[in-house]
């Protein structure tokens, strides 16, 4: 298994998403990710903790929406 802490080459991932007509590039770092538009120098860093926190928020919102939909389906079917 590759240990990212001792990695000598830069790991860049071209995402299928675009911003303002440019592809988004994600460069993996030991502390997190650096996002940038292809052909631009401006980078936006994000830590692994922030990524995890945002994913947890999205999962909680999705679970809440499913609970609300089930509750509405039960109320609509019972009347």
N, C-alpha and C positions, 0 to 999 in steps of 0.2 A: 504494500500500500504506500502511496506517495505521501510523505510528510510535508504539509504546506509550509511549515516553519523553516524548512531547509531547502525549499524549492529554489532553483537557480534561474528558471525561465519564467517569464511573465505569462499568466494564464488569462487570455482575453476571450470573451464570448460575445459573438454577434447575436443580438436578440432579434426576434421577428417583428419587433415594434419600431415605430418611427416617431420622431418628434420634429415638427416643422419640416417634414420632408427628408429628414436624415435618420439613418439607422442608429439605434441605441447600442453602445458597446459597454459591456460590464467587465471590468478588470478585477480579478480576485486578488485580494491582499490577505495577509494573516489576520488583520484586525477587522476586516469587512470587505465591502465592495466599493469601487469607484465607478460611477456611471458617467458617461459622456456621449455626446453626439459624434458620429463619425465625421472626421475632418475638422473638429473643433478641439481646442486645448482646455476649455473650461471643464473641470471635473467636479462631481458632486459625491462626496464620501458618505457612506452609511455603514454603521457598525453591525455586526452580527446580532447583537442584542436588540437593536432597533428593528431589524428585519423580523426577528422572532416576535417581538412585541406587536408589530403591525399584523403579522400573520395570525396571532392569537386574537386580536381585535376583529379581524375579518371572519374568523371561525365562530366567534361568539355572536356576531351580528347575524351570520347565516343560521346558526342554531336557534336564535331568538325568532327570526322570521319563520322558520319551519314550525316552531311551537305555536306562533300566532296563527299560521295557516291551518294547523291541525285543530286548534281551538275554534276557529271560525267554521271549519267543516263540520265539527261536532254540533255546534249551535245551529247551523243551517239545516243539518240532517234531522235533528231532534224536533224541530217545529213543524 
